[in-house]
Amino acid sequence: MKPEADNKPLYVTQPAMPPLRDFLPYLEQIWDNKILTNCGPYHQQLEQALAQYLGVKYISLFANGTLALMTALQSMRISGEVITTPYSFVATAHAMLWNGIKPVFVDIEPGGFNIDPRKIEAAITPQTTAIMPVHCYGHPCDVGRIEEIASNYGLKVIYDAAHAFGVQSGGSSVLLQGDLSVLSFHATKVFNTFEGGAIVSPDAKTKRHIDHLKNFGIVDEVTVVAPGINGKMNEISAAFGLLQLKNIDMALQQRAEIDHKYRAGLRGIDGIHCPKPPASAVHNHSYFPILVQAGYRLSRDGLFQKLRDADIYARRYFYPLISEFPMYRGMPSAATANLPAATLVSAQVICLPMHPELTDAHVEKIVQIIRTA
Ligand SMILES: *Cc1c(COP(=O)(O)O)cnc(C)c1O
């Protein structure tokens, strides 16, 4: 007999928590040596371990992904206008406003979730200095085409790679693309340090500069070289990251299996579409987005409510679009007519619960609700 799904609420994400006893030795070490922050031993160990795991050379840890985005823009002295996607979490554009930069929204690819490279050139003006694409749900952007446009127009590319932990494209880490890539290790992400983030740099000099910026611009006791910020990851978060890293392969494997079960369970339901990442990519299954389209018995919001009534907290990522929030919606590029593909997907999407603790019974319960709604 199959186990019943328990009746606890199901959230869209849930952090994988290693047993507390496994974390205690790390805490004892911190209590012993009394190094709580300022790029201590766990911070250094996690930078090395992550660089190795992710297949990158230079990584700088941050207190969260948003500070990392803000610092990435600062470090390249980005100003004026930056081309980005409306189909993301608000932090992508907020990081620009905090730098006095104007975001310019470009639509996403029809049938996908990422910025449409064919629409970027028309949005470039003399004020444009950079492009900030997002690897939405960990699906890699068209990095080749974006690189081509950036080099033709002399623009920097900073990827918001908050969803792209462990994602590979064309045989190597997608984090090696562009001038910088920014990760988030927030509690809701695939790999978490409670709160945390990182910037992946292409060379040692860039990493050094970013490391100064995240520590007030301090180089040594008497030298401050830039108006930096306090963006450092603390030792408890770094230690938790080291522990998490031990289980990450298993967690990613479990996510792949859940993805597979959802796809099998939802196959053939009229009006329910489960978009796939490009086959060439090594995926991290960070989210499981479905599109509720014509032919389904309920509207998107009807299904969303139906799930909620059953204590299943799916989320409408990303609805509303960033461009619909009050601080952006007056901008010409925020007009709905400029963003038809993003507007459509935003009205159809639901991200189903996706995390390693989901059981077969949970997945079956969610599938049954969608099938019989
Ligand atoms: C989570 C997220 C961020 C922000 O990261 P925090 O660590 O929460 O500050 C930025 N961009 C995207 C796309 C995200 O999903």
The ligand as an SDF file (V2000), in Angstrom:
LIG
                    3D

 15 15  0  0  0  0  0  0  0  0999 V2000
   16.4520   35.1680   -4.7730 C   0  0  0  0  0  0  0  0  0  0  0  0
   16.7370   36.0590   -5.9210 C   0  0  0  0  0  0  0  0  0  0  0  0
   17.4890   37.2460   -5.7930 C   0  0  0  0  0  0  0  0  0  0  0  0
   17.8720   37.8360   -4.4660 C   0  0  0  0  0  0  0  0  0  0  0  0
   18.6500   37.0430   -3.6790 O   0  0  0  0  0  0  0  0  0  0  0  0
   18.6350   37.2380   -2.0900 P   0  0  0  0  0  0  0  0  0  0  0  0
   19.7190   36.3080   -1.6490 O   0  0  0  0  0  0  0  0  0  0  0  0
   17.2870   36.8330   -1.5980 O   0  0  0  0  0  0  0  0  0  0  0  0
   18.9510   38.6590   -1.7830 O   0  0  0  0  0  0  0  0  0  0  0  0
   17.8130   37.9500   -6.9440 C   0  0  0  0  0  0  0  0  0  0  0  0
   17.3900   37.5540   -8.1530 N   0  0  0  0  0  0  0  0  0  0  0  0
   16.6350   36.4590   -8.3220 C   0  0  0  0  0  0  0  0  0  0  0  0
   16.2240   36.0600   -9.7030 C   0  0  0  0  0  0  0  0  0  0  0  0
   16.2550   35.6880   -7.2100 C   0  0  0  0  0  0  0  0  0  0  0  0
   15.4700   34.6210   -7.3750 O   0  0  0  0  0  0  0  0  0  0  0  0
  1  2  1  0
  2  3  1  0
  2 14  2  0
  3  4  1  0
  3 10  2  0
  4  5  1  0
  5  6  1  0
  6  7  2  0
  6  8  1  0
  6  9  1  0
 10 11  1  0
 11 12  2  0
 12 13  1  0
 12 14  1  0
 14 15  1  0
M  END
$$$$
